[in-house]
Amino acid sequence: MTVLLYFLIPVAMLATLVFLGMGIYSLAKGGNFAKEHSNRLMRLRVTAQAVAIALLMLFVWLASQGS
């Protein structure tokens, strides 16, 4: 399980970074694009960030258990 987390944690962090970058781009572009996509991108970023934090907490817990 810990080995799987070594791969899932960076993927979740990368997804957070991608959604953050897309959200910043959306706000910088403005106009209809921002109206249509900025709120959705923010929700996706928050979800990816929550997943990344949950995976990190799971990793720390498993490491403390000696697994």
Backbone as CSV, one residue per row, in Angstrom:
resi,resn,N_x,N_y,N_z,CA_x,CA_y,CA_z,C_x,C_y,C_z
1,MET,0.827,-1.201,0.000,0.000,0.000,0.000,0.864,1.254,0.000
2,THR,1.946,1.238,0.780,2.814,2.408,0.860,3.470,2.692,-0.481
3,VAL,3.819,1.635,-1.213,4.448,1.815,-2.525,3.475,2.485,-3.480
4,LEU,2.208,2.111,-3.412,1.194,2.741,-4.253,1.065,4.227,-3.936
5,LEU,1.180,4.575,-2.668,1.086,5.983,-2.275,2.254,6.795,-2.813
6,TYR,3.413,6.166,-3.004,4.556,6.865,-3.588,4.232,7.383,-4.992
7,PHE,3.330,6.716,-5.679,2.939,7.145,-7.009,1.699,8.032,-6.997
8,LEU,0.751,7.751,-6.112,-0.500,8.501,-6.088,-0.336,9.910,-5.530
9,ILE,0.521,10.091,-4.546,0.705,11.414,-3.942,1.239,12.421,-4.965
10,PRO,2.301,12.124,-5.714,2.752,13.093,-6.722,1.717,13.351,-7.818
11,VAL,0.950,12.328,-8.182,-0.092,12.522,-9.201,-1.154,13.492,-8.687
12,ALA,-1.581,13.334,-7.446,-2.580,14.229,-6.868,-2.029,15.641,-6.730
13,MET,-0.755,15.757,-6.356,-0.148,17.083,-6.238,-0.008,17.742,-7.606
14,LEU,0.341,16.969,-8.613,0.445,17.494,-9.968,-0.927,17.931,-10.493
15,ALA,-1.961,17.149,-10.201,-3.314,17.529,-10.605,-3.717,18.847,-9.954
16,THR,-3.379,19.016,-8.680,-3.665,20.274,-7.991,-2.954,21.432,-8.674
17,LEU,-1.697,21.238,-9.012,-0.929,22.281,-9.682,-1.503,22.624,-11.056
18,VAL,-1.925,21.606,-11.792,-2.504,21.840,-13.121,-3.806,22.624,-13.010
19,PHE,-4.687,22.219,-12.094,-5.953,22.936,-11.940,-5.737,24.356,-11.431
20,LEU,-4.745,24.544,-10.574,-4.416,25.886,-10.114,-3.942,26.753,-11.272
21,GLY,-3.048,26.212,-12.087,-2.555,26.959,-13.251,-3.658,27.292,-14.234
22,MET,-4.542,26.338,-14.475,-5.659,26.591,-15.386,-6.600,27.643,-14.817
23,GLY,-6.798,27.628,-13.499,-7.653,28.633,-12.866,-7.057,30.023,-12.951
24,ILE,-5.754,30.125,-12.746,-5.080,31.421,-12.864,-5.163,31.913,-14.303
25,TYR,-4.969,31.005,-15.253,-5.097,31.367,-16.668,-6.512,31.852,-16.974
26,SER,-7.507,31.163,-16.420,-8.901,31.544,-16.638,-9.175,32.949,-16.115
27,LEU,-8.667,33.244,-14.927,-8.875,34.580,-14.365,-8.123,35.646,-15.148
28,ALA,-6.934,35.314,-15.625,-6.149,36.281,-16.396,-6.783,36.557,-17.750
29,LYS,-7.363,35.537,-18.354,-7.979,35.709,-19.671,-9.256,36.516,-19.566
30,GLY,-10.059,36.246,-18.548,-11.290,36.993,-18.328,-12.344,36.675,-19.370
31,GLY,-13.355,37.527,-19.449,-14.411,37.376,-20.446,-15.277,36.159,-20.223
32,ASN,-15.821,35.633,-21.324,-16.717,34.479,-21.256,-16.008,33.231,-20.758
33,PHE,-14.738,33.085,-21.115,-13.992,31.902,-20.674,-13.956,31.835,-19.153
34,ALA,-13.675,32.955,-18.513,-13.616,32.985,-17.044,-14.991,32.723,-16.440
35,LYS,-16.034,33.286,-17.035,-17.379,33.080,-16.517,-17.788,31.617,-16.592
36,GLU,-17.372,30.952,-17.656,-17.782,29.569,-17.862,-16.946,28.563,-17.067
37,HIS,-15.667,28.868,-16.831,-14.773,27.842,-16.313,-14.149,28.104,-14.944
38,SER,-14.069,29.332,-14.488,-13.287,29.608,-13.283,-13.855,28.927,-12.035
39,ASN,-15.162,28.908,-11.862,-15.751,28.285,-10.672,-15.543,26.774,-10.694
40,ARG,-15.713,26.161,-11.863,-15.513,24.719,-11.993,-14.058,24.354,-11.724
41,LEU,-13.133,25.151,-12.243,-11.713,24.882,-12.030,-11.340,25.028,-10.559
42,MET,-11.954,25.985,-9.882,-11.676,26.159,-8.460,-12.154,24.933,-7.673
43,ARG,-13.336,24.419,-8.011,-13.838,23.233,-7.325,-12.960,22.011,-7.604
44,LEU,-12.497,21.878,-8.841,-11.607,20.762,-9.176,-10.290,20.870,-8.412
45,ARG,-9.764,22.083,-8.287,-8.512,22.276,-7.553,-8.679,21.932,-6.082
46,VAL,-9.767,22.364,-5.495,-10.016,22.073,-4.082,-10.177,20.567,-3.871
47,THR,-10.854,19.899,-4.791,-11.020,18.446,-4.686,-9.683,17.736,-4.815
48,ALA,-8.882,18.120,-5.800,-7.565,17.501,-5.978,-6.679,17.762,-4.774
49,GLN,-6.783,18.945,-4.213,-5.985,19.284,-3.034,-6.420,18.451,-1.835
50,ALA,-7.718,18.249,-1.670,-8.219,17.427,-0.563,-7.759,15.981,-0.709
51,VAL,-7.769,15.471,-1.932,-7.296,14.108,-2.182,-5.811,13.996,-1.853
52,ALA,-5.031,14.986,-2.272,-3.593,14.969,-1.998,-3.322,14.990,-0.488
53,ILE,-4.037,15.811,0.231,-3.856,15.885,1.683,-4.277,14.576,2.344
54,ALA,-5.387,13.997,1.894,-5.841,12.724,2.468,-4.813,11.620,2.209
55,LEU,-4.239,11.580,1.010,-3.217,10.586,0.704,-1.967,10.789,1.556
56,LEU,-1.585,12.039,1.751,-0.433,12.323,2.608,-0.684,11.880,4.044
57,MET,-1.877,12.158,4.540,-2.216,11.746,5.908,-2.246,10.223,6.024
58,LEU,-2.763,9.545,5.012,-2.761,8.088,5.009,-1.337,7.549,5.002
59,PHE,-0.473,8.159,4.216,0.922,7.743,4.161,1.597,7.910,5.522
60,VAL,1.378,9.044,6.164,1.981,9.296,7.477,1.451,8.290,8.495
61,TRP,0.172,8.019,8.459,-0.416,7.060,9.397,0.148,5.664,9.165
62,LEU,0.218,5.251,7.892,0.772,3.931,7.601,2.246,3.835,7.998
63,ALA,2.990,4.908,7.786,4.404,4.906,8.168,4.562,4.823,9.677
64,SER,3.673,5.448,10.409,3.776,5.389,11.870,3.385,4.011,12.411
65,GLN,2.610,3.254,11.643,2.192,1.913,12.056,3.254,0.868,11.728
66,GLY,4.260,1.266,10.969,5.331,0.339,10.631,5.061,-0.475,9.377
67,SER,4.073,-0.087,8.590,3.756,-0.842,7.359,4.669,-0.494,6.235
